[in-house]
Amino acid sequence: MKKEEELKVRISPEDKERIRSKMEEAGILNMSAYVRKMALDGICVRLDLVDVRQLIVLLQRCSTNLNQYAKRANETGSVYAADIEDLRSRLDEIWELSRQSLARLANIR
């Protein structure tokens, strides 16, 4: 959408510094974008996705292990109990991390 209109607002140097500080906290580099977002929506949310990345790594490991177990089962006709327990333990870890992540996301206001 083309932005044709201009809005001028006078603020003190202290207010400008507070706006710049909050803008940096939100991870926004463009002051115009930040002020527009705040004026229109009144909120800027910055999500910390470290938990999601950790979940992806755990899921990749489980997927790799599961493929290895399936290959072994196809080759030998059996799967080791220790392998299944390892996979179960990793899945429990994924579920716990998922619960924690969802609880934190639910608290965003």
Backbone bond lengths (Angstrom), bond angles and torsions (degrees), N, CA, C in turn:
res aa  C-N    CA-C-N  psi(-1)  N-CA   C-N-CA  omega(-1)  CA-C   N-CA-C  phi
1 M - - - 1.441 - - 1.527 108.01 -
2 K 1.310 116.23 131.61 1.463 121.55 -179.38 1.525 109.34 -76.73
3 K 1.313 114.99 132.21 1.467 120.76 179.83 1.523 108.54 -99.23
4 E 1.320 116.54 106.08 1.459 121.08 -176.17 1.518 112.79 -104.73
5 E 1.316 116.91 -26.55 1.465 120.89 -175.24 1.522 110.87 -87.44
6 E 1.327 115.42 149.98 1.456 121.12 178.44 1.519 108.65 -122.45
7 L 1.323 116.21 139.55 1.460 122.56 179.39 1.520 107.37 -124.25
8 K 1.330 116.95 123.66 1.464 120.62 -179.64 1.523 108.86 -107.58
9 V 1.324 114.62 136.20 1.464 121.06 179.59 1.524 107.31 -134.36
10 R 1.308 116.79 134.02 1.459 120.31 177.59 1.531 108.51 -96.28
11 I 1.326 115.10 131.97 1.465 120.53 178.93 1.520 109.02 -137.90
12 S 1.323 115.39 161.98 1.467 120.73 177.87 1.531 109.05 -79.37
13 P 1.332 117.56 161.14 1.467 119.76 175.81 1.538 112.17 -58.86
14 E 1.332 116.62 -34.26 1.468 120.45 178.51 1.525 111.10 -65.90
15 D 1.338 115.32 -42.68 1.467 119.26 177.84 1.524 110.91 -63.74
16 K 1.335 116.70 -39.89 1.461 120.18 179.38 1.527 110.14 -62.80
17 E 1.321 117.13 -40.03 1.464 120.56 179.44 1.528 110.68 -67.32
18 R 1.340 117.31 -39.24 1.478 120.63 176.77 1.528 110.74 -63.20
19 I 1.335 115.50 -42.03 1.472 119.51 178.34 1.522 109.67 -63.04
20 R 1.326 117.39 -45.18 1.465 120.97 -179.91 1.533 110.43 -61.83
21 S 1.324 117.03 -40.45 1.465 121.16 179.47 1.529 111.18 -63.76
22 K 1.328 116.56 -45.82 1.469 120.56 179.62 1.525 111.12 -67.05
23 M 1.311 115.58 -34.35 1.458 120.72 177.53 1.525 109.88 -62.85
24 E 1.329 116.97 -44.37 1.460 121.32 179.02 1.526 110.86 -65.43
25 E 1.334 117.52 -39.56 1.465 120.93 177.05 1.528 110.90 -60.00
26 A 1.323 115.75 -35.70 1.463 120.64 -179.21 1.524 111.89 -80.30
27 G 1.333 116.52 -7.58 1.455 119.59 178.84 1.516 113.71 77.33
28 I 1.328 116.94 22.08 1.462 121.62 179.65 1.526 108.20 -102.91
29 L 1.325 116.27 131.44 1.459 120.71 -174.97 1.524 112.94 -95.50
30 N 1.309 117.95 -19.80 1.454 122.85 -174.78 1.528 109.49 -104.58
31 M 1.345 116.72 116.96 1.464 120.00 -176.96 1.522 111.34 -63.39
32 S 1.318 117.79 -39.84 1.462 120.81 179.86 1.530 110.50 -60.15
33 A 1.328 116.64 -43.92 1.465 120.57 179.14 1.521 110.80 -63.80
34 Y 1.327 116.48 -41.46 1.473 120.59 -179.30 1.529 110.65 -64.79
35 V 1.322 117.28 -49.25 1.475 120.82 -177.99 1.528 109.95 -63.14
36 R 1.337 117.13 -40.82 1.472 120.78 178.31 1.529 110.31 -62.16
37 K 1.346 117.09 -45.65 1.469 121.42 -179.89 1.526 110.83 -61.28
38 M 1.325 116.30 -45.01 1.465 119.79 -178.65 1.529 111.26 -68.08
39 A 1.334 117.48 -39.34 1.466 120.50 179.93 1.532 111.37 -66.25
40 L 1.333 116.35 -37.66 1.465 119.91 -177.36 1.524 113.21 -83.25
41 D 1.323 117.23 -40.90 1.462 120.72 -173.19 1.524 114.21 -112.13
42 G 1.331 116.98 -21.79 1.461 120.44 179.01 1.520 114.25 75.86
43 I 1.331 117.08 6.33 1.459 118.96 -177.99 1.532 109.61 -157.01
44 C 1.318 114.12 142.95 1.470 121.39 171.57 1.518 105.74 -127.30
45 V 1.309 116.95 126.24 1.458 121.24 -178.99 1.518 108.47 -110.86
46 R 1.317 115.56 128.63 1.464 120.74 174.58 1.520 107.17 -114.28
47 L 1.302 115.96 115.42 1.454 120.67 -177.99 1.524 110.85 -91.41
48 D 1.324 115.00 134.28 1.456 120.99 173.45 1.522 106.20 -92.98
49 L 1.314 116.61 111.02 1.456 121.20 -172.49 1.530 112.94 -100.24
50 V 1.325 116.82 21.86 1.465 120.64 178.87 1.527 109.99 -59.15
51 D 1.328 117.21 -42.45 1.466 120.83 179.70 1.523 111.50 -61.59
52 V 1.313 116.57 -39.90 1.462 120.49 -179.43 1.529 109.97 -65.84
53 R 1.335 116.42 -42.28 1.468 119.41 177.41 1.519 110.84 -61.67
54 Q 1.335 116.38 -40.28 1.466 120.85 179.06 1.532 110.16 -64.01
55 L 1.318 116.58 -40.52 1.469 120.48 176.92 1.530 111.13 -61.10
56 I 1.322 116.73 -41.86 1.458 120.77 -179.73 1.525 110.58 -62.52
57 V 1.339 116.56 -42.36 1.471 120.04 178.86 1.521 109.86 -62.17
58 L 1.333 117.21 -45.35 1.467 120.18 179.93 1.528 111.20 -63.43
59 L 1.318 117.16 -40.92 1.468 120.47 178.42 1.528 111.47 -64.21
60 Q 1.336 116.16 -38.89 1.467 119.44 178.08 1.521 110.74 -63.68
61 R 1.344 116.61 -42.21 1.463 120.04 178.93 1.526 111.02 -62.57
62 C 1.327 116.18 -44.83 1.473 120.21 179.63 1.524 110.51 -62.79
63 S 1.306 116.44 -41.58 1.461 120.46 179.76 1.526 110.74 -62.64
64 T 1.322 116.06 -44.20 1.467 120.15 178.30 1.521 110.65 -62.06
65 N 1.329 116.24 -46.34 1.466 119.93 179.45 1.521 111.20 -62.01
66 L 1.305 117.12 -43.27 1.462 120.99 -179.53 1.527 110.63 -61.41
67 N 1.334 116.44 -41.11 1.471 119.57 177.16 1.522 111.32 -63.09
68 Q 1.335 116.40 -39.96 1.466 119.96 178.18 1.526 111.19 -64.96
69 Y 1.329 116.45 -41.04 1.468 120.55 179.58 1.530 110.33 -65.09
70 A 1.327 116.18 -41.62 1.468 120.31 179.86 1.532 110.09 -64.56
71 K 1.328 116.42 -40.60 1.466 120.02 178.72 1.526 110.25 -63.12
72 R 1.334 116.56 -44.96 1.461 120.39 179.56 1.526 110.80 -63.45
73 A 1.345 115.92 -41.87 1.468 119.60 179.93 1.520 110.67 -63.08
74 N 1.324 116.87 -38.87 1.467 120.25 178.52 1.529 111.87 -68.38
75 E 1.333 115.90 -35.26 1.468 119.92 -178.27 1.526 112.34 -78.09
76 T 1.342 116.41 -41.88 1.468 120.17 -172.65 1.522 113.43 -107.74
77 G 1.308 116.27 -17.54 1.463 119.45 -177.83 1.515 113.08 82.78
78 S 1.364 117.36 8.32 1.469 118.67 179.27 1.528 110.20 -145.11
79 V 1.332 113.93 160.06 1.464 122.37 176.86 1.523 107.14 -128.93
80 Y 1.321 116.74 139.84 1.460 120.63 -179.35 1.518 111.46 -78.87
81 A 1.323 116.39 139.65 1.466 122.00 179.17 1.523 110.63 -60.23
82 A 1.331 117.91 -36.50 1.472 121.25 179.88 1.528 110.78 -63.98
83 D 1.331 116.80 -35.45 1.460 120.38 178.14 1.529 110.71 -65.85
84 I 1.312 115.92 -43.73 1.469 120.58 179.41 1.526 110.15 -64.84
85 E 1.315 117.57 -40.75 1.469 121.26 178.78 1.526 110.52 -65.16
86 D 1.332 117.53 -39.12 1.463 121.49 177.03 1.520 110.30 -61.87
87 L 1.308 116.42 -44.85 1.457 120.92 179.05 1.526 110.83 -64.35
88 R 1.331 116.94 -42.06 1.464 120.99 178.71 1.528 110.61 -61.41
89 S 1.319 116.66 -41.95 1.464 121.66 179.80 1.532 110.65 -64.18
90 R 1.326 117.10 -41.95 1.465 120.67 178.21 1.532 111.02 -65.42
91 L 1.310 116.79 -39.58 1.468 119.92 178.26 1.524 110.92 -65.96
92 D 1.332 117.68 -38.26 1.467 120.42 175.83 1.525 110.66 -61.35
93 E 1.326 116.44 -39.69 1.469 121.11 178.24 1.529 110.60 -64.45
94 I 1.319 116.49 -41.23 1.467 120.39 178.02 1.526 110.96 -63.32
95 W 1.323 116.78 -44.41 1.472 120.18 179.75 1.523 110.97 -62.38
96 E 1.327 117.94 -41.62 1.469 120.95 179.89 1.523 110.68 -64.82
97 L 1.319 117.15 -44.78 1.459 120.78 178.28 1.530 110.46 -63.79
98 S 1.320 116.91 -37.26 1.473 120.71 177.13 1.520 111.22 -62.89
99 R 1.320 116.82 -45.14 1.475 120.69 178.69 1.525 110.87 -60.17
100 Q 1.330 116.66 -45.44 1.468 120.65 -179.81 1.528 111.06 -62.86
101 S 1.323 116.67 -44.02 1.462 121.04 -179.58 1.521 110.85 -63.50
102 L 1.311 116.80 -44.77 1.469 120.05 179.70 1.522 111.57 -65.15
103 A 1.323 117.42 -36.49 1.469 120.45 177.56 1.524 110.56 -63.81
104 R 1.333 117.00 -42.02 1.471 120.01 178.31 1.518 110.82 -66.34
105 L 1.323 117.34 -41.09 1.469 119.75 178.31 1.527 111.75 -64.53
106 A 1.316 117.05 -35.64 1.471 121.28 179.53 1.530 111.54 -66.19
107 N 1.338 117.02 -25.05 1.460 120.55 -179.00 1.519 113.55 -85.86
108 I 1.335 118.51 -2.92 1.467 120.80 178.42 1.511 108.88 -71.18
109 R 1.284 114.65 129.06 1.480 120.32 178.56 1.503 109.94 -133.64
